[in-house]
Amino acid sequence: MQICSDTLIDLYRQAAHRVHTGERITHLAHAWQCGRLAEKSGASLSLQLASWLHDVGHLHVQSLKPSSDWHPIDHASLGAQMLKPLFGRAVSEPVRLHVMAKRYLVTTRENYARKLSADALQSLARQGGHLSEEECAGFEQDEFFADAIKLRVWDDLGKKEGWFEVAPHDALDDLRALIVSVSSSCVT
């Protein structure tokens, strides 16, 4: 799959007013909030971009089939495949692993599931639910484990109405600037 930074911007432009499934904010607002949370936490530019783009797989499928809200795809793997050629593993791997991070946190933190939205709980079942002890141990050994956990937390927090409000064109300008920053320092 061939994709460029302009395609990424276009996907988020198309999603600027489309409500994130099961939430009360748009896809663009969710992406921007996640990116801002990463920035405010002092994350690397690559992890900030991964946080922004973690749901790009959903947006890509919706751009092909916009009438459907839910798609039986592994959006995390699709997003990682789209991002790796452009930005390398420091961006693609946290994106690929952010669903596994949700499954890990539900398994290892007793109260974590209580904090998830109804939609996140429904998708958890489709994504495989709890992990086994072996799966948890394997995930903990992954080079991008810590980044995936951070991204997951920002993903969960970045669904608030009124947080970090900004005009869509300003949010897209922020995304474009971050893409340029990461691209100029990217090693694949």
Secondary structure, DSSP 8 states (H G I E B T S, - for coil): ----HHHHHHHHHHTTTSB-TTSSSBHHHHHHHHHHHHHHTT--HHHHHHHHHTTHHHHHHHHHSTT-S--SS-HHHHHHHHHHHHH-HHHHHHHHHHHHHHHHHHHH-TTGGGGS-HHHHHHHHHTT-S--HHHHHHHHTSTTHHHHHHHHHHHHHS--TTTT---HHHHHHHHHHHHHHHHHT---
